[in-house]
Amino acid sequence: MPQAYLEKLDEISRNVLKASLSGQKLLSERVRRSLEGDPSMMPQADPLHANPEVLNTWEHILSDPELLMQSQADLYAGYLDLWSNATRRMMSGEASDPVITPDPADKRWKSDAWRDHPLFDAMKQSYLLNQRFLMGLVEGAKGVDEATKRKVQFLTQQLVDALAPTNFALTNPDVLEEIVKTKGENLTRGLMRLVEDLERGDGRLALSQTDMTGFEVGKDLATTPGQVIYRNRVMELIQYAPATEQVRKRPLLIAPPWINKFYILDLRPQSSMIRWLTEQGFTVFLISWVNPDASMKDVTFEDYIKEGLFQSLEVIEEITGEQQVDTVGYCIGGTMLGTALGWMAAENDDRIASATFFAAQHDFKLAGDLLVFADEEWIAEISRLMDAQGGVLDGRTMADTFNMLRSNDLVWSFVIKNYLLGREPQAFDLLYWNADQTRMPKALHLFYLNAFYRQNLLAKGKLELGGHVLDMKDIQIPIFMQASQKDHIAPADSVYRSARLFGGPVEYMMAGSGHIAGVVNHPDAQKYQHWINTTLPETREDWMKDAVEHPGSWWPHWRDWLMALSDEMVPARQPGGGVREPLCPAPGEYVKVRS
């Protein structure tokens, strides 16, 4: 045996031993802390408390002979065709049309081997047949209420995704090829990376999606020039420097979600919405939310509105002299903005002249998969976790929840790359932002889950805030509602229902792609498309009938909508306006606090 090979084998053996010892130490420490009663070391075995719903659903399935017989007949027929085709292909090389094909958007099967190699092609089709069988049974269950079926569908899909042959070394052709090429070194590297991620997560898997040393906020990301011109306990208010000699007289205030950091709107210069808005002649102000610690556990939703949005309006008027602003709310920031508008309407407060919503919901009846995490049992589990963490929900829990909504793209693809292929995570700006999560204060987060997702109080006209019962029909200002065609967090149908809550003129516009790319789509990228229909019929299906598709970004259309409301121009304004001394350069300090 060549000396170089022996040396490599010795290195691999040492690495395996090192990883094993580290893993044993980590496991021992976790067991010790569990035995001592550390609540963070004792997660619930069934955090969604879904066992009763799963049993109930399968009782209905098993008591429906028509559903069972039809589903089994379809599965049996599919397998007969599959094995007939596979046998013919193995014996004679004759290829037949596949019995079942994956969704074109499913990236798991992009390797040529899943199509060209008879064994892997048969394995893929067998998995897809089983997936269709299981999901079809749950979908076809009769007598099961909507919430129960939604939860069981979600959990069944998680199970099906986890059991995909792509997730196992011996049934993934790319991994097998890498094992041969590296003589198994990829598995050794993957084992070491797995232990490192467990150590970084203090015994809980902190899956690496990107190289977190590859970027620095304020240096590589969030680089549009500006200044923090106000700070309090919940937010920093940033005013961005003008990029034109003349600016629109009416300022623009952006309220991003506090569940993520704002710089998704200022990721890179070539994709930054904030930079683009300054180049279009807007005076842009933006709320950068604090990354809260346990001292803020009792801060409320009402506090965020008063100390965040309302305080920003006061500072903007002080600096610019303008008594009215246009506003933007993204995702949860949009839910907050819509709620604040109802509050302001009740008090005849007209400081906001118009509101634009990016992927934001106010009616949560059709809020998608996140409704799975908003029932009484899950909210109780979230409350338990926050108590164990000192009154805040850690950023990793939030990241895990959102990753589960797209588990194949955001979980299993990285399990394969990191642990089976043994590759180093690459620096990717979007994934860096996605991993740079924030914490949630207990009072704020529980109110949000209960009032909006669980009880849908705002849409029902039952939400009490600031001493008022809010009625969305009282909001008469112009509204622009952006939705995204493939949004799994704020589904297009849900945003459409929200648009119909307002009492004044509303324009609903749908963009291509999803929750992030549907919003952040710079015109220079020339990507995706958007649909425009200025009417607002009863259903989104009726809206689509007369909607006109346009290529590329929707940003110019929105800019023109804003300018049509007010196009008066004034000399460019510098941050602070000579009234307030800037506190520090953008992107500020709050956004740099890591969870």
KOLLUM-939693 format. One record per residue (C-alpha): residue number from 1; residue in three letters; x, y, z. Coordinates in nm, 2 decimals. Example, Ala and Ser with C-alpha at 12.3 -4.5 7.8 and 13.67 -1.06 7.14 Angstrom:
REM KOLLUM-939693
- 1_ALA_1.23_-0.45_0.78
- 2_SER_1.37_-0.11_0.71
REM end
This chain:
REM KOLLUM-939693
- 1_MET_0.00_0.00_0.00
- 2_PRO_0.15_0.34_-0.10
- 3_GLN_0.29_0.55_0.19
- 4_ALA_0.07_0.85_0.09
- 5_TYR_-0.24_0.64_0.11
- 6_LEU_-0.14_0.51_0.46
- 7_GLU_-0.08_0.87_0.57
- 8_LYS_-0.42_0.98_0.44
- 9_LEU_-0.58_0.68_0.61
- 10_ASP_-0.41_0.77_0.94
- 11_GLU_-0.53_1.13_0.91
- 12_ILE_-0.89_1.01_0.85
- 13_SER_-0.87_0.78_1.15
- 14_ARG_-0.74_1.05_1.37
- 15_ASN_-1.02_1.29_1.26
- 16_VAL_-1.29_1.03_1.32
- 17_LEU_-1.15_0.96_1.67
- 18_LYS_-1.13_1.33_1.74
- 19_ALA_-1.49_1.38_1.62
- 20_SER_-1.61_1.08_1.82
- 21_LEU_-1.45_1.20_2.14
- 22_SER_-1.59_1.55_2.10
- 23_GLY_-1.94_1.40_2.03
- 24_GLN_-1.92_1.19_2.35
- 25_LYS_-1.82_1.49_2.56
- 26_LEU_-2.10_1.69_2.41
- 27_LEU_-2.36_1.42_2.47
- 28_SER_-2.24_1.37_2.83
- 29_GLU_-2.27_1.74_2.91
- 30_ARG_-2.62_1.75_2.76
- 31_VAL_-2.73_1.45_2.97
- 32_ARG_-2.58_1.60_3.29
- 33_ARG_-2.76_1.93_3.23
- 34_SER_-3.09_1.74_3.16
- 35_LEU_-3.06_1.54_3.48
- 36_GLU_-3.00_1.86_3.68
- 37_GLY_-3.33_2.00_3.54
- 38_ASP_-3.20_2.26_3.29
- 39_PRO_-3.53_2.34_3.10
- 40_SER_-3.34_2.43_2.78
- 41_MET_-3.21_2.08_2.77
- 42_MET_-3.55_1.92_2.78
- 43_PRO_-3.74_1.99_2.46
- 44_GLN_-4.08_1.84_2.42
- 45_ALA_-4.09_1.52_2.22
- 46_ASP_-4.40_1.64_2.05
- 47_PRO_-4.38_2.02_2.06
- 48_LEU_-4.67_2.07_1.82
- 49_HIS_-4.88_1.83_2.04
- 50_ALA_-5.00_1.68_1.72
- 51_ASN_-5.05_1.31_1.83
- 52_PRO_-5.42_1.35_1.89
- 53_GLU_-5.47_1.52_1.55
- 54_VAL_-5.26_1.26_1.37
- 55_LEU_-5.46_0.97_1.53
- 56_ASN_-5.79_1.14_1.46
- 57_THR_-5.70_1.19_1.09
- 58_TRP_-5.58_0.83_1.04
- 59_GLU_-5.90_0.70_1.21
- 60_HIS_-6.10_0.89_0.95
- 61_ILE_-5.87_0.76_0.67
- 62_LEU_-5.89_0.40_0.79
- 63_SER_-6.27_0.41_0.82
- 64_ASP_-6.31_0.53_0.46
- 65_PRO_-6.29_0.21_0.24
- 66_GLU_-6.35_0.41_-0.08
- 67_LEU_-6.05_0.64_-0.01
- 68_LEU_-5.83_0.35_0.09
- 69_MET_-5.92_0.13_-0.21
- 70_GLN_-5.87_0.40_-0.46
- 71_SER_-5.54_0.52_-0.31
- 72_GLN_-5.41_0.16_-0.29
- 73_ALA_-5.52_0.08_-0.64
- 74_ASP_-5.34_0.39_-0.78
- 75_LEU_-5.03_0.30_-0.58
- 76_TYR_-5.04_-0.06_-0.70
- 77_ALA_-5.10_0.04_-1.07
- 78_GLY_-4.81_0.29_-1.04
- 79_TYR_-4.57_0.02_-0.90
- 80_LEU_-4.67_-0.23_-1.17
- 81_ASP_-4.59_0.03_-1.44
- 82_LEU_-4.27_0.13_-1.27
- 83_TRP_-4.13_-0.22_-1.23
- 84_SER_-4.24_-0.31_-1.58
- 85_ASN_-4.05_-0.01_-1.72
- 86_ALA_-3.75_-0.07_-1.49
- 87_THR_-3.72_-0.44_-1.59
- 88_ARG_-3.75_-0.36_-1.96
- 89_ARG_-3.49_-0.08_-1.93
- 90_MET_-3.25_-0.31_-1.73
- 91_MET_-3.29_-0.60_-1.98
- 92_SER_-3.29_-0.42_-2.31
- 93_GLY_-3.19_-0.06_-2.24
- 94_GLU_-3.52_0.06_-2.37
- 95_ALA_-3.63_0.37_-2.20
- 96_SER_-4.00_0.44_-2.13
- 97_ASP_-4.18_0.75_-2.02
- 98_PRO_-4.16_0.78_-1.65
- 99_VAL_-4.46_0.68_-1.44
- 100_ILE_-4.43_0.99_-1.23
- 101_THR_-4.21_1.30_-1.25
- 102_PRO_-4.10_1.54_-0.98
- 103_ASP_-4.20_1.90_-0.96
- 104_PRO_-3.97_2.10_-1.19
- 105_ALA_-3.89_2.33_-0.90
- 106_ASP_-3.78_2.03_-0.68
- 107_LYS_-3.40_2.06_-0.68
- 108_ARG_-3.33_1.73_-0.51
- 109_TRP_-3.33_1.54_-0.84
- 110_LYS_-3.10_1.76_-1.05
- 111_SER_-2.82_1.50_-1.07
- 112_ASP_-2.82_1.33_-1.41
- 113_ALA_-2.80_0.99_-1.23
- 114_TRP_-3.16_1.03_-1.11
- 115_ARG_-3.27_1.02_-1.47
- 116_ASP_-3.00_0.83_-1.66
- 117_HIS_-2.92_0.54_-1.42
- 118_PRO_-3.20_0.28_-1.42
- 119_LEU_-3.16_0.20_-1.05
- 120_PHE_-3.16_0.55_-0.92
- 121_ASP_-3.44_0.65_-1.16
- 122_ALA_-3.66_0.36_-1.03
- 123_MET_-3.57_0.46_-0.67
- 124_LYS_-3.67_0.82_-0.74
- 125_GLN_-4.00_0.72_-0.90
- 126_SER_-4.08_0.47_-0.61
- 127_TYR_-4.03_0.75_-0.36
- 128_LEU_-4.25_0.99_-0.55
- 129_LEU_-4.53_0.73_-0.58
- 130_ASN_-4.51_0.67_-0.20
- 131_GLN_-4.51_1.05_-0.14
- 132_ARG_-4.82_1.09_-0.36
- 133_PHE_-4.99_0.80_-0.18
- 134_LEU_-4.94_0.93_0.17
- 135_MET_-5.01_1.29_0.10
- 136_GLY_-5.32_1.19_-0.10
- 137_LEU_-5.46_0.99_0.19
- 138_VAL_-5.43_1.29_0.42
- 139_GLU_-5.57_1.53_0.17
- 140_GLY_-5.86_1.30_0.10
- 141_ALA_-5.95_1.25_0.47
- 142_LYS_-6.32_1.33_0.52
- 143_GLY_-6.47_1.47_0.84
- 144_VAL_-6.15_1.63_0.96
- 145_ASP_-6.16_2.00_1.04
- 146_GLU_-5.94_2.24_0.84
- 147_ALA_-5.69_2.32_1.12
- 148_THR_-5.63_1.95_1.20
- 149_LYS_-5.58_1.85_0.84
- 150_ARG_-5.34_2.14_0.79
- 151_LYS_-5.13_2.03_1.08
- 152_VAL_-5.13_1.66_0.98
- 153_GLN_-5.05_1.76_0.62
- 154_PHE_-4.75_1.97_0.74
- 155_LEU_-4.62_1.69_0.96
- 156_THR_-4.66_1.42_0.70
- 157_GLN_-4.48_1.64_0.45
- 158_GLN_-4.19_1.68_0.70
- 159_LEU_-4.17_1.30_0.74
- 160_VAL_-4.18_1.24_0.36
- 161_ASP_-3.91_1.50_0.30
- 162_ALA_-3.69_1.35_0.57
- 163_LEU_-3.72_1.00_0.42
- 164_ALA_-3.61_1.10_0.07
- 165_PRO_-3.34_0.88_-0.07
- 166_THR_-3.13_1.20_-0.14
- 167_ASN_-3.08_1.23_0.23
- 168_PHE_-2.89_0.91_0.28
- 169_ALA_-2.53_0.83_0.18
- 170_LEU_-2.60_0.49_0.02
- 171_THR_-2.89_0.61_-0.19
- 172_ASN_-2.76_0.94_-0.31
- 173_PRO_-2.55_0.91_-0.63
- 174_ASP_-2.36_1.23_-0.57
- 175_VAL_-2.25_1.12_-0.23
- 176_LEU_-2.15_0.77_-0.36
- 177_GLU_-1.94_0.94_-0.63
- 178_GLU_-1.78_1.16_-0.37
- 179_ILE_-1.70_0.86_-0.14
- 180_VAL_-1.52_0.69_-0.43
- 181_LYS_-1.34_1.01_-0.53
- 182_THR_-1.22_1.10_-0.18
- 183_LYS_-1.19_0.75_-0.04
- 184_GLY_-1.44_0.83_0.22
- 185_GLU_-1.28_1.15_0.34
- 186_ASN_-1.60_1.35_0.26
- 187_LEU_-1.78_1.15_0.54
- 188_THR_-1.50_1.22_0.78
- 189_ARG_-1.52_1.59_0.71
- 190_GLY_-1.89_1.58_0.74
- 191_LEU_-1.88_1.40_1.08
- 192_MET_-1.64_1.67_1.21
- 193_ARG_-1.86_1.94_1.07
- 194_LEU_-2.16_1.78_1.24
- 195_VAL_-1.98_1.78_1.58
- 196_GLU_-1.88_2.14_1.53
- 197_ASP_-2.24_2.25_1.46
- 198_LEU_-2.36_2.06_1.77
- 199_GLU_-2.09_2.23_1.98
- 200_ARG_-2.18_2.57_1.83
- 201_GLY_-2.55_2.50_1.92
- 202_ASP_-2.46_2.39_2.27
- 203_GLY_-2.58_2.04_2.21
- 204_ARG_-2.86_2.14_1.97
- 205_LEU_-2.79_2.12_1.59
- 206_ALA_-2.70_2.47_1.46
- 207_LEU_-2.71_2.39_1.09
- 208_SER_-2.46_2.60_0.90
- 209_GLN_-2.61_2.74_0.58
- 210_THR_-2.34_2.98_0.49
- 211_ASP_-2.00_3.10_0.59
- 212_MET_-2.08_3.35_0.87
- 213_THR_-1.73_3.50_0.85
- 214_GLY_-1.78_3.59_0.48
- 215_PHE_-1.96_3.92_0.54
- 216_GLU_-1.97_4.22_0.78
- 217_VAL_-2.28_4.43_0.82
- 218_GLY_-2.19_4.79_0.74
- 219_LYS_-1.89_4.69_0.53
- 220_ASP_-2.02_4.43_0.28
- 221_LEU_-2.39_4.45_0.35
- 222_ALA_-2.61_4.75_0.44
- 223_THR_-2.38_5.00_0.29
- 224_THR_-2.62_5.28_0.16
- 225_PRO_-2.49_5.61_0.32
- 226_GLY_-2.70_5.75_0.60
- 227_GLN_-2.70_5.84_0.97
- 228_VAL_-2.88_5.72_1.28
- 229_ILE_-3.06_6.04_1.39
- 230_TYR_-3.27_5.90_1.68
- 231_ARG_-3.25_5.60_1.92
- 232_ASN_-3.46_5.46_2.20
- 233_ARG_-3.50_5.12_2.36
- 234_VAL_-3.69_4.96_2.07
- 235_MET_-3.54_5.11_1.76
- 236_GLU_-3.29_5.33_1.58
- 237_LEU_-3.42_5.57_1.32
- 238_ILE_-3.20_5.59_1.01
- 239_GLN_-3.22_5.88_0.76
- 240_TYR_-3.04_5.80_0.44
- 241_ALA_-2.83_6.05_0.25
- 242_PRO_-2.98_6.19_-0.07
- 243_ALA_-2.84_6.07_-0.40
- 244_THR_-3.00_6.35_-0.61
- 245_GLU_-3.00_6.73_-0.59
- 246_GLN_-3.38_6.75_-0.56
- 247_VAL_-3.58_6.52_-0.35
- 248_ARG_-3.95_6.45_-0.32
- 249_LYS_-4.10_6.68_-0.05
- 250_ARG_-4.30_6.41_0.13
- 251_PRO_-4.07_6.17_0.32
- 252_LEU_-4.09_5.79_0.30
- 253_LEU_-4.07_5.59_0.63
- 254_ILE_-4.01_5.21_0.61
- 255_ALA_-4.10_4.98_0.90
- 256_PRO_-3.94_4.64_0.83
- 257_PRO_-4.02_4.32_1.03
- 258_TRP_-3.86_4.29_1.37
- 259_ILE_-3.84_3.91_1.33
- 260_ASN_-3.56_3.97_1.08
- 261_LYS_-3.30_4.25_1.04
- 262_PHE_-3.38_4.53_0.80
- 263_TYR_-3.08_4.49_0.57
- 264_ILE_-3.26_4.25_0.34
- 265_LEU_-3.37_4.58_0.18
- 266_ASP_-3.01_4.70_0.16
- 267_LEU_-2.82_4.37_0.10
- 268_ARG_-2.58_4.47_-0.17
- 269_PRO_-2.56_4.79_-0.37
- 270_GLN_-2.67_4.62_-0.69
- 271_SER_-2.99_4.48_-0.52
- 272_SER_-3.06_4.74_-0.26
- 273_MET_-3.41_4.89_-0.26
- 274_ILE_-3.31_5.16_-0.01
- 275_ARG_-3.03_5.28_-0.24
- 276_TRP_-3.26_5.26_-0.54
- 277_LEU_-3.52_5.48_-0.36
- 278_THR_-3.26_5.75_-0.28
- 279_GLU_-3.16_5.74_-0.65
- 280_GLN_-3.52_5.80_-0.74
- 281_GLY_-3.53_6.12_-0.53
- 282_PHE_-3.70_6.00_-0.21
- 283_THR_-3.60_6.11_0.14
- 284_VAL_-3.59_5.77_0.30
- 285_PHE_-3.62_5.70_0.68
- 286_LEU_-3.61_5.35_0.82
- 287_ILE_-3.67_5.19_1.15
- 288_SER_-3.40_4.95_1.26
- 289_TRP_-3.54_4.74_1.55
- 290_VAL_-3.34_4.64_1.85
- 291_ASN_-3.23_4.28_1.90
- 292_PRO_-3.40_4.25_2.24
- 293_ASP_-3.26_4.07_2.54
- 294_ALA_-3.43_3.94_2.86
- 295_SER_-3.46_4.29_3.00
- 296_MET_-3.73_4.36_2.73
- 297_LYS_-3.94_4.06_2.80
- 298_ASP_-4.24_4.27_2.90
- 299_VAL_-4.23_4.52_2.60
- 300_THR_-4.56_4.50_2.42
- 301_PHE_-4.70_4.53_2.06
- 302_GLU_-4.84_4.87_2.17
- 303_ASP_-4.50_4.98_2.29
- 304_TYR_-4.35_4.90_1.95
- 305_ILE_-4.61_5.11_1.77
- 306_LYS_-4.58_5.40_2.01
- 307_GLU_-4.20_5.40_2.06
- 308_GLY_-4.13_5.28_1.70
- 309_LEU_-4.37_5.41_1.45
- 310_PHE_-4.53_5.70_1.63
- 311_GLN_-4.20_5.83_1.77
- 312_SER_-4.05_5.81_1.41
- 313_LEU_-4.33_6.03_1.28
- 314_GLU_-4.25_6.29_1.54
- 315_VAL_-3.88_6.29_1.47
- 316_ILE_-3.94_6.31_1.09
- 317_GLU_-4.16_6.61_1.13
- 318_GLU_-3.90_6.77_1.36
- 319_ILE_-3.63_6.72_1.10
- 320_THR_-3.81_6.79_0.77
- 321_GLY_-4.10_7.01_0.88
- 322_GLU_-4.34_6.77_0.70
- 323_GLN_-4.66_6.68_0.88
- 324_GLN_-4.74_6.39_0.65
- 325_VAL_-4.53_6.10_0.53
- 326_ASP_-4.58_5.80_0.31
- 327_THR_-4.51_5.47_0.48
- 328_VAL_-4.40_5.11_0.40
- 329_GLY_-4.46_4.80_0.62
- 330_TYR_-4.29_4.47_0.53
- 331_CYS_-4.43_4.14_0.67
- 332_ILE_-4.48_4.18_1.04
- 333_GLY_-4.39_4.54_1.01
- 334_GLY_-4.68_4.57_0.77
- 335_THR_-4.92_4.40_1.02
- 336_MET_-4.80_4.66_1.28
- 337_LEU_-4.84_4.95_1.03
- 338_GLY_-5.20_4.84_0.94
- 339_THR_-5.29_4.81_1.30
- 340_ALA_-5.14_5.15_1.37
- 341_LEU_-5.34_5.30_1.09
- 342_GLY_-5.66_5.17_1.25
- 343_TRP_-5.56_5.33_1.58
- 344_MET_-5.48_5.66_1.40
- 345_ALA_-5.81_5.66_1.22
- 346_ALA_-5.99_5.62_1.55
- 347_GLU_-5.82_5.93_1.68
- 348_ASN_-5.84_6.13_1.35
- 349_ASP_-5.46_6.13_1.33
- 350_ASP_-5.36_6.21_0.96
- 351_ARG_-4.98_6.21_0.98
- 352_ILE_-4.96_5.91_0.74
- 353_ALA_-5.07_6.01_0.39
- 354_SER_-5.04_5.66_0.23
- 355_ALA_-4.93_5.31_0.32
- 356_THR_-4.76_5.04_0.11
- 357_PHE_-4.74_4.69_0.23
- 358_PHE_-4.48_4.43_0.12
- 359_ALA_-4.60_4.07_0.18
- 360_ALA_-4.80_4.18_0.48
- 361_GLN_-5.12_4.03_0.63
- 362_HIS_-5.40_4.18_0.83
- 363_ASP_-5.65_3.90_0.77
- 364_PHE_-5.49_3.57_0.89
- 365_LYS_-5.76_3.33_0.79
- 366_LEU_-5.55_3.20_0.50
- 367_ALA_-5.21_3.26_0.65
- 368_GLY_-5.06_2.94_0.52
- 369_ASP_-4.83_2.69_0.69
- 370_LEU_-4.74_2.92_0.98
- 371_LEU_-5.09_2.87_1.11
- 372_VAL_-4.96_2.53_1.22
- 373_PHE_-4.74_2.71_1.47
- 374_ALA_-5.03_2.92_1.61
- 375_ASP_-5.26_2.68_1.79
- 376_GLU_-5.30_2.67_2.17
- 377_GLU_-5.06_2.38_2.22
- 378_TRP_-4.77_2.53_2.02
- 379_ILE_-4.81_2.88_2.18
- 380_ALA_-4.79_2.71_2.52
- 381_GLU_-4.47_2.54_2.40
- 382_ILE_-4.33_2.88_2.28
- 383_SER_-4.42_3.03_2.61
- 384_ARG_-4.23_2.75_2.79
- 385_LEU_-3.92_2.81_2.57
- 386_MET_-3.92_3.18_2.63
- 387_ASP_-3.95_3.13_3.01
- 388_ALA_-3.65_2.89_2.99
- 389_GLN_-3.46_3.16_2.79
- 390_GLY_-3.53_3.44_3.03
- 391_GLY_-3.83_3.60_2.86
- 392_VAL_-3.72_3.60_2.50
- 393_LEU_-3.74_3.36_2.21
- 394_ASP_-3.39_3.29_2.08
- 395_GLY_-3.32_3.36_1.72
- 396_ARG_-3.23_3.00_1.64
- 397_THR_-3.58_2.88_1.73
- 398_MET_-3.72_3.13_1.49
- 399_ALA_-3.48_3.03_1.22
- 400_ASP_-3.57_2.66_1.27
- 401_THR_-3.94_2.74_1.24
- 402_PHE_-3.90_2.92_0.91
- 403_ASN_-3.65_2.66_0.78
- 404_MET_-3.91_2.39_0.84
- 405_LEU_-4.15_2.57_0.59
- 406_ARG_-3.90_2.49_0.32
- 407_SER_-3.72_2.20_0.47
- 408_ASN_-3.58_2.06_0.14
- 409_ASP_-3.42_2.39_0.04
- 410_LEU_-3.32_2.52_0.39
- 411_VAL_-3.25_2.20_0.59
- 412_TRP_-3.19_1.88_0.39
- 413_SER_-2.99_2.03_0.11
- 414_PHE_-2.74_2.16_0.37
- 415_VAL_-2.74_1.82_0.56
- 416_ILE_-2.63_1.67_0.23
- 417_LYS_-2.37_1.93_0.14
- 418_ASN_-2.23_1.97_0.49
- 419_TYR_-2.24_1.62_0.64
- 420_LEU_-2.26_1.38_0.35
- 421_LEU_-2.05_1.56_0.08
- 422_GLY_-1.83_1.72_0.35
- 423_ARG_-1.82_2.06_0.18
- 424_GLU_-1.75_2.39_0.34
- 425_PRO_-2.05_2.63_0.35
- 426_GLN_-2.00_2.90_0.10
- 427_ALA_-2.04_3.28_0.16
- 428_PHE_-2.39_3.38_0.03
- 429_ASP_-2.53_3.72_0.13
- 430_LEU_-2.90_3.61_0.14
- 431_LEU_-2.83_3.31_0.36
- 432_TYR_-2.60_3.52_0.58
- 433_TRP_-2.90_3.75_0.64
- 434_ASN_-3.13_3.46_0.69
- 435_ALA_-2.90_3.32_0.96
- 436_ASP_-2.86_3.66_1.13
- 437_GLN_-3.17_3.62_1.34
- 438_THR_-3.32_3.83_1.61
- 439_ARG_-3.48_3.74_1.95
- 440_MET_-3.84_3.80_2.03
- 441_PRO_-3.97_3.96_2.36
- 442_LYS_-4.23_3.73_2.53
- 443_ALA_-4.51_3.99_2.57
- 444_LEU_-4.48_4.11_2.21
- 445_HIS_-4.45_3.77_2.05
- 446_LEU_-4.73_3.60_2.24
- 447_PHE_-4.97_3.89_2.16
- 448_TYR_-4.88_3.87_1.80
- 449_LEU_-4.94_3.50_1.78
- 450_ASN_-5.26_3.51_1.98
- 451_ALA_-5.42_3.83_1.84
- 452_PHE_-5.34_3.78_1.48
- 453_TYR_-5.26_3.42_1.38
- 454_ARG_-5.48_3.24_1.64
- 455_GLN_-5.78_3.47_1.68
- 456_ASN_-5.76_3.70_1.37
- 457_LEU_-5.89_3.99_1.58
- 458_LEU_-5.80_4.27_1.35
- 459_ALA_-5.98_4.13_1.05
- 460_LYS_-6.29_4.06_1.27
- 461_GLY_-6.30_4.42_1.40
- 462_LYS_-6.24_4.30_1.76
- 463_LEU_-5.88_4.41_1.83
- 464_GLU_-5.85_4.66_2.11
- 465_LEU_-5.55_4.89_2.12
- 466_GLY_-5.49_5.24_2.26
- 467_GLY_-5.83_5.24_2.41
- 468_HIS_-6.01_5.18_2.08
- 469_VAL_-6.17_4.88_1.91
- 470_LEU_-6.01_4.90_1.56
- 471_ASP_-6.21_4.90_1.24
- 472_MET_-6.00_4.87_0.92
- 473_LYS_-6.29_5.03_0.72
- 474_ASP_-6.21_5.36_0.90
- 475_ILE_-5.87_5.37_0.71
- 476_GLN_-5.94_5.59_0.41
- 477_ILE_-5.59_5.68_0.29
- 478_PRO_-5.45_5.53_-0.04
- 479_ILE_-5.31_5.18_0.00
- 480_PHE_-5.07_4.98_-0.22
- 481_MET_-5.06_4.60_-0.14
- 482_GLN_-4.77_4.40_-0.28
- 483_ALA_-4.81_4.02_-0.28
- 484_SER_-4.59_3.75_-0.42
- 485_GLN_-4.71_3.46_-0.63
- 486_LYS_-4.52_3.18_-0.45
- 487_ASP_-4.51_3.33_-0.10
- 488_HIS_-4.54_3.06_0.16
- 489_ILE_-4.53_3.30_0.46
- 490_ALA_-4.78_3.56_0.34
- 491_PRO_-4.97_3.38_0.07
- 492_ALA_-5.11_3.59_-0.22
- 493_ASP_-5.47_3.49_-0.13
- 494_SER_-5.41_3.60_0.23
- 495_VAL_-5.27_3.93_0.12
- 496_TYR_-5.57_3.98_-0.11
- 497_ARG_-5.82_3.92_0.18
- 498_SER_-5.62_4.18_0.37
- 499_ALA_-5.64_4.43_0.09
- 500_ARG_-6.02_4.42_0.10
- 501_LEU_-6.03_4.52_0.47
- 502_PHE_-5.95_4.88_0.40
- 503_GLY_-6.21_5.15_0.35
- 504_GLY_-6.02_5.37_0.10
- 505_PRO_-5.86_5.32_-0.24
- 506_VAL_-5.65_5.01_-0.26
- 507_GLU_-5.43_4.88_-0.54
- 508_TYR_-5.33_4.52_-0.51
- 509_MET_-5.03_4.41_-0.72
- 510_MET_-4.88_4.06_-0.74
- 511_ALA_-4.51_3.99_-0.81
- 512_GLY_-4.35_3.67_-0.93
- 513_SER_-4.14_3.45_-0.69
- 514_GLY_-4.17_3.44_-0.31
- 515_HIS_-4.15_3.62_0.02
- 516_ILE_-3.81_3.77_-0.04
- 517_ALA_-3.73_3.76_-0.41
- 518_GLY_-4.08_3.88_-0.49
- 519_VAL_-4.01_4.20_-0.29
- 520_VAL_-3.64_4.25_-0.34
- 521_ASN_-3.61_4.25_-0.72
- 522_HIS_-3.40_4.54_-0.85
- 523_PRO_-3.51_4.66_-1.20
- 524_ASP_-3.15_4.61_-1.33
- 525_ALA_-3.18_4.24_-1.26
- 526_GLN_-3.45_4.20_-1.52
- 527_LYS_-3.59_3.90_-1.34
- 528_TYR_-3.94_3.76_-1.27
- 529_GLN_-4.26_3.95_-1.36
- 530_HIS_-4.56_4.13_-1.20
- 531_TRP_-4.93_4.15_-1.26
- 532_ILE_-5.13_4.48_-1.24
- 533_ASN_-5.50_4.52_-1.21
- 534_THR_-5.62_4.85_-1.05
- 535_THR_-5.96_4.70_-0.96
- 536_LEU_-6.03_4.50_-0.65
- 537_PRO_-6.31_4.24_-0.72
- 538_GLU_-6.44_4.00_-0.45
- 539_THR_-6.18_3.72_-0.51
- 540_ARG_-5.82_3.70_-0.63
- 541_GLU_-5.93_3.46_-0.90
- 542_ASP_-6.15_3.74_-1.04
- 543_TRP_-5.87_3.98_-1.00
- 544_MET_-5.64_3.76_-1.20
- 545_LYS_-5.88_3.74_-1.50
- 546_ASP_-5.82_4.11_-1.58
- 547_ALA_-5.46_4.14_-1.45
- 548_VAL_-5.20_4.23_-1.70
- 549_GLU_-4.86_4.06_-1.68
- 550_HIS_-4.55_4.28_-1.71
- 551_PRO_-4.19_4.16_-1.73
- 552_GLY_-3.93_4.25_-1.46
- 553_SER_-3.95_4.44_-1.14
- 554_TRP_-4.26_4.61_-1.00
- 555_TRP_-4.05_4.89_-0.83
- 556_PRO_-4.09_5.15_-1.11
- 557_HIS_-4.47_5.10_-1.11
- 558_TRP_-4.48_5.15_-0.73
- 559_ARG_-4.25_5.46_-0.76
- 560_ASP_-4.50_5.61_-1.02
- 561_TRP_-4.79_5.53_-0.78
- 562_LEU_-4.62_5.73_-0.50
- 563_MET_-4.53_6.02_-0.73
- 564_ALA_-4.89_6.04_-0.85
- 565_LEU_-4.99_6.10_-0.49
- 566_SER_-4.74_6.38_-0.44
- 567_ASP_-4.47_6.49_-0.68
- 568_GLU_-4.35_6.82_-0.53
- 569_MET_-3.97_6.84_-0.51
- 570_VAL_-3.74_7.03_-0.27
- 571_PRO_-3.37_7.07_-0.23
- 572_ALA_-3.19_6.76_-0.10
- 573_ARG_-3.21_6.70_0.27
- 574_GLN_-2.90_6.59_0.47
- 575_PRO_-2.95_6.34_0.76
- 576_GLY_-3.05_6.53_1.07
- 577_GLY_-3.14_6.84_0.87
- 578_GLY_-2.93_7.05_1.10
- 579_VAL_-3.19_6.99_1.37
- 580_ARG_-3.06_6.67_1.52
- 581_GLU_-2.70_6.57_1.55
- 582_PRO_-2.65_6.22_1.40
- 583_LEU_-2.56_5.96_1.65
- 584_CYS_-2.36_5.72_1.42
- 585_PRO_-2.34_5.62_1.06
- 586_ALA_-2.59_5.38_0.90
- 587_PRO_-2.66_5.09_0.94
- 588_GLY_-2.63_5.18_1.31
- 589_GLU_-2.55_4.97_1.62
- 590_TYR_-2.87_4.77_1.69
- 591_VAL_-2.85_4.58_1.36
- 592_LYS_-2.50_4.46_1.45
- 593_VAL_-2.60_4.28_1.77
- 594_ARG_-2.59_3.91_1.71
- 595_SER_-2.82_3.66_1.88
REM end
